[in-house]
């Protein structure tokens, strides 16, 4: 029986061959699936990066908006300071003129011509 292969052995070999073929086809299918998923996952970070850059752009526009607000506030404070200074100078001039007029009136009352 050494030279002859029994039916059971033939069946086992055929079965193993079928299992082997199935295993090979499954391995190929799995490899194809893996490649597809790896390609898809490699594309996902690009999308995330794009979203992240969009968020950064949004933050940059917010920061620009905040910067513009600060600039406007600084301009307003500078403007109010300038107005206060000019008004203060004008008020001082008015005070000195009023004081001079009062002094003249007092002099005229004391020394009528």
Rosetta silent file (secondary structure, phi, psi, omega in degrees, C-alpha in Angstrom):
SEQUENCE: XXXXXXXXXXXXXXXXXXXXXXXXXXXXXXXXXXXXXXXXXXXXXXXXXXXXXXXXXXXXXXXXXXXXXXXXXXXXXXXXXXXXXXXXXXXXXXXXXXXXXXXXXXXXXXXXX
SCORE:     score description
SCORE:     0.000 S_00000001
   1 L     0.000   -3.479  179.928    0.000    0.000    0.000 S_00000001
   2 L   -66.743  -41.288 -179.188    2.986    2.225    0.072 S_00000001
   3 L   -77.254  -27.481 -178.530    2.859    2.835   -3.675 S_00000001
   4 L   -93.172  144.596  177.045   -0.879    3.078   -3.773 S_00000001
   5 L  -103.260  126.483 -178.734   -2.770    6.034   -2.356 S_00000001
   6 L   -71.761  164.923  179.914   -5.915    5.112   -0.548 S_00000001
   7 H   -61.901  -40.420 -179.155   -9.219    6.776   -1.194 S_00000001
   8 H   -62.499  -41.881  179.252   -9.146    8.509    2.165 S_00000001
   9 H   -65.190  -40.420  177.655   -5.741    9.969    1.456 S_00000001
  10 H   -61.468  -44.746  179.280   -6.924   11.177   -1.956 S_00000001
  11 H   -61.699  -42.239  179.048   -9.961   12.746   -0.360 S_00000001
  12 H   -62.904  -43.051  179.353   -7.812   14.402    2.282 S_00000001
  13 H   -63.414  -44.666  178.917   -5.438   15.773   -0.348 S_00000001
  14 H   -61.933  -42.428  179.068   -8.336   17.045   -2.450 S_00000001
  15 H   -62.344  -46.452  179.354   -9.919   18.567    0.614 S_00000001
  16 H   -62.352  -37.794  178.013   -6.665   20.222    1.625 S_00000001
  17 H   -64.113  -44.470  178.704   -6.232   21.509   -1.919 S_00000001
  18 H   -62.393  -44.641  178.627   -9.739   22.966   -1.851 S_00000001
  19 H   -62.399  -41.892  178.295   -9.095   24.466    1.544 S_00000001
  20 H   -61.901  -43.250  177.861   -5.780   25.774    0.290 S_00000001
  21 H   -64.226  -42.001  177.719   -7.417   27.310   -2.756 S_00000001
  22 H   -62.204  -43.406  179.952  -10.110   28.817   -0.594 S_00000001
  23 H   -62.509  -42.044  179.124   -7.479   30.140    1.759 S_00000001
  24 H   -63.651  -44.574  179.584   -5.525   31.614   -1.139 S_00000001
  25 H   -65.345  -38.463  177.083   -8.591   33.284   -2.607 S_00000001
  26 H   -64.910  -39.855  178.365   -9.554   34.599    0.817 S_00000001
  27 H   -63.269  -41.546  177.743   -6.035   35.899    1.287 S_00000001
  28 H   -63.300  -45.086  178.775   -6.222   37.637   -2.082 S_00000001
  29 H   -60.996  -43.645  179.193   -9.613   39.113   -1.238 S_00000001
  30 H   -63.261  -39.465  178.467   -8.326   40.259    2.138 S_00000001
  31 H   -63.557  -41.661  178.329   -5.276   41.803    0.496 S_00000001
  32 H   -63.849  -44.991  177.416   -7.506   43.660   -1.947 S_00000001
  33 H   -59.981  -44.209 -179.667   -9.751   44.824    0.913 S_00000001
  34 H   -60.912  -44.494  179.023   -6.716   45.895    2.914 S_00000001
  35 H   -61.836  -42.520  179.112   -5.356   47.874   -0.022 S_00000001
  36 H   -63.241  -46.612 -178.968   -8.715   49.562   -0.539 S_00000001
  37 H   -66.964  -36.688  179.225   -9.083   50.430    3.128 S_00000001
  38 H   -67.420  -35.773  176.045   -5.496   51.629    3.356 S_00000001
  39 H   -66.574  -41.588  179.803   -6.077   53.874    0.355 S_00000001
  40 H   -65.803  -42.689  179.907   -9.270   55.179    1.889 S_00000001
  41 H   -69.424  -29.819  177.184   -7.613   55.784    5.235 S_00000001
  42 H   -70.940  -24.787  177.309   -4.695   57.484    3.542 S_00000001
  43 H   -82.315  -24.914 -177.382   -7.185   59.857    1.934 S_00000001
  44 H   -63.366  -46.248  179.555   -8.998   60.593    5.187 S_00000001
  45 H   -59.917  -31.228  177.281   -6.167   62.589    6.820 S_00000001
  46 H   -62.531  -41.624  177.984   -6.032   64.835    3.776 S_00000001
  47 H   -64.734  -40.606  179.174   -9.672   65.654    4.306 S_00000001
  48 H   -64.616  -41.242  177.569   -9.036   66.258    7.981 S_00000001
  49 H   -60.569  -40.747  179.158   -6.111   68.528    7.127 S_00000001
  50 H   -63.647  -41.816  177.977   -8.346   70.485    4.810 S_00000001
  51 H   -64.536  -41.534  179.641  -10.933   70.849    7.528 S_00000001
  52 H   -62.472  -41.032  178.587   -8.239   71.843    9.983 S_00000001
  53 H   -66.093  -35.899  176.472   -6.967   74.512    7.609 S_00000001
  54 H   -62.528  -41.420  177.411  -10.515   75.777    7.208 S_00000001
  55 H   -63.324  -39.924  178.137  -10.753   76.017   10.981 S_00000001
  56 H   -62.913  -41.670  178.599   -7.457   77.849   11.045 S_00000001
  57 H   -61.457  -40.395  177.551   -8.740   80.237    8.428 S_00000001
  58 H   -62.174  -41.418  178.041  -11.806   80.804   10.568 S_00000001
  59 H   -66.169  -39.390  178.751   -9.610   81.498   13.555 S_00000001
  60 H   -62.941  -41.268  179.031   -7.461   83.827   11.487 S_00000001
  61 H   -67.553  -35.955  175.435  -10.510   85.777   10.397 S_00000001
  62 H   -63.866  -43.739  179.583  -11.670   85.916   14.011 S_00000001
  63 H   -64.648  -39.578  176.460   -8.234   87.141   15.034 S_00000001
  64 H   -61.737  -41.882  179.589   -8.311   89.705   12.232 S_00000001
  65 H   -62.950  -43.812  178.428  -11.735   90.814   13.426 S_00000001
  66 H   -63.945  -41.830  177.976  -10.444   91.118   16.988 S_00000001
  67 H   -61.583  -40.651  177.912   -7.394   92.986   15.696 S_00000001
  68 H   -64.804  -39.843  177.852   -9.624   95.369   13.771 S_00000001
  69 H   -61.147  -44.690  179.776  -11.721   95.953   16.882 S_00000001
  70 H   -62.452  -42.592  178.958   -8.592   96.764   18.877 S_00000001
  71 H   -61.134  -43.327  179.487   -7.380   99.132   16.171 S_00000001
  72 H   -63.216  -42.048  179.037  -10.749  100.885   16.142 S_00000001
  73 H   -63.468  -42.405  178.432  -10.727  101.158   19.923 S_00000001
  74 H   -63.660  -41.188  178.361   -7.204  102.572   19.864 S_00000001
  75 H   -63.715  -41.303  178.883   -8.205  105.045   17.169 S_00000001
  76 H   -64.065  -42.852  179.463  -11.250  106.054   19.195 S_00000001
  77 H   -66.468  -39.943  176.545   -9.186  106.530   22.333 S_00000001
  78 H   -62.596  -42.861  179.571   -6.597  108.537   20.385 S_00000001
  79 H   -61.774  -46.067 -179.755   -9.391  110.592   18.857 S_00000001
  80 H   -64.966  -37.589  176.894  -11.001  111.252   22.234 S_00000001
  81 H   -61.776  -45.230  179.836   -7.622  112.238   23.704 S_00000001
  82 H   -62.671  -42.832  179.132   -7.026  114.675   20.863 S_00000001
  83 H   -62.749  -44.023  178.901  -10.518  116.113   21.251 S_00000001
  84 H   -61.855  -41.411  179.461  -10.018  116.451   24.996 S_00000001
  85 H   -64.250  -46.299  179.651   -6.676  118.152   24.453 S_00000001
  86 H   -64.266  -43.226  178.138   -8.111  120.559   21.885 S_00000001
  87 H   -64.007  -40.293  178.928  -11.155  121.236   24.028 S_00000001
  88 H   -61.349  -42.588  177.784   -8.927  121.673   27.045 S_00000001
  89 H   -63.516  -43.973 -179.850   -6.810  124.242   25.173 S_00000001
  90 H   -63.443  -42.453  179.090   -9.936  126.006   23.971 S_00000001
  91 H   -63.685  -41.262  178.055  -11.408  125.989   27.478 S_00000001
  92 H   -61.971  -41.832  178.186   -8.164  127.398   28.895 S_00000001
  93 H   -62.778  -43.750  178.421   -8.237  130.190   26.306 S_00000001
  94 H   -61.929  -41.006  178.940  -11.851  130.932   27.168 S_00000001
  95 H   -61.719  -46.689 -179.590  -11.004  130.986   30.871 S_00000001
  96 H   -63.540  -40.195  177.623   -8.142  133.393   30.341 S_00000001
  97 H   -63.686  -42.535  178.565  -10.341  135.632   28.163 S_00000001
  98 H   -63.309  -43.028  179.451  -13.102  135.576   30.771 S_00000001
  99 H   -62.592  -42.622  178.948  -10.652  136.373   33.542 S_00000001
 100 H   -63.656  -41.544  178.456   -9.247  139.266   31.503 S_00000001
 101 H   -64.375  -41.427  179.223  -12.750  140.605   30.810 S_00000001
 102 H   -63.655  -42.259  179.097  -13.672  140.328   34.484 S_00000001
 103 H   -62.851  -43.102  178.188  -10.483  142.148   35.443 S_00000001
 104 H   -62.325  -42.123  178.931  -11.252  144.890   32.907 S_00000001
 105 H   -64.538  -41.322  178.846  -14.795  145.221   34.208 S_00000001
 106 H   -64.463  -40.719  179.053  -13.549  145.436   37.791 S_00000001
 107 H   -63.420  -40.193 -179.775  -10.990  148.058   36.821 S_00000001
 108 H   -67.907  -34.988  178.326  -13.680  150.069   35.065 S_00000001
 109 H   -70.033  -38.340 -178.924  -15.935  149.839   38.106 S_00000001
 110 H   -74.916  -44.165 -179.790  -13.150  150.917   40.423 S_00000001
 111 L  -115.034   81.544  178.831  -11.801  153.610   38.123 S_00000001
 112 L   -72.412  141.621  179.681  -14.647  155.004   36.123 S_00000001
 113 L   -84.009    0.000    0.000  -13.531  157.331   33.388 S_00000001
